[in-house]
Amino acid sequence: MAAGSLREALEAGGLFARKSLGQHFLLDLNLTARIARTAGIQPGDTVLEVGPGPGGLTAALLDSPAERIIAVEKDARFVAHLTGFFADAVASGRLQVVEADALAIDEPGLWADSPPAAPVRLVSNLPYNVGTPLFVKWLKAGAWRGTMALMFQEEVCQRIAARPGSDAYGRLAVLTAARATARIAMGVPRLAFVPPPKVESAVVVVEDRPDPFDDLAGLEHVTALAFGQRRKMLRASLKALPDHTDLLAAAGIAPEARPETVAPEAFFALVRAWRQHGGAPAAR
Ligand code: SAM
């Protein structure tokens, strides 16, 4: 497919970008091919793309070895456009275009008719307004979810992949580290988009770790307290946890430490200690 034909289809259909849906489009097919490659798609894979919009990234996914691509789009105009533009792939069943709000869907229901043999890869250029909640939803997802290659504002990618001691390190990095390892695979300049957003973007690749820390509810609770008062020492910010100085000692964390210096593994140990002391909310 030529990039020109994608632009022409958008113009012919009067498909302008809607700010309310975070619409910034990638029409450079060399770029979308590079993004798709970061996902390491293997023959037989099922890929879920959220927010396909005009279909530049969808075209790259169709060029990949993926067996099946499911594209979930909230904007009915693009559902109609994609169904027509990729009519052959839709007719063959390789591409399924679903009109839905990705925040509200139960993903496994999308492939209930023929469950994939391997975990589903997520490859998306996410809308800025819902990117982080979608990412946290997928981080918590069950065994259906495989490797994620996701485009966000660069600043969000940095917060996902951050290491202790950096300004970007916070709750999102700790939650990510519980389930996965994350790396920024490529930057994408703002001028690559139509229309250009205000900030630069990047693609982060998130791969599950073999030894996950599964008490994400506990981790969300403890890190909300710890990072909610980022400049305070943990012995002050964690006061709401009963016996908090004992918990810090059990986790091997200095009471004077500030949260941005504490490694994810030490937060996991803190949550374990808190649970052993009867900490709520209940584990999921
Ligand atoms: N993937 C396309 C590209 O790279 O050109 C479009 C990316 S654009 C940043 C985000 C897309 O997500 C838009 O098509 C928008 O309509 C869609 N979108 C926004 N909110 C959504 C939601 N809650 N569920 C599904 N799609 C959504």
Residues whose N, C-alpha, C, O or C-beta is under 5 A from the ligand:
A	BS01	SAM	L21 G22 Q23 H24 F25 L26 V50 G51 P52 G53 P54 G56 L57 V72 E73 K74 D75 A100 D101 A102 L103 N125 L126 P127 V130
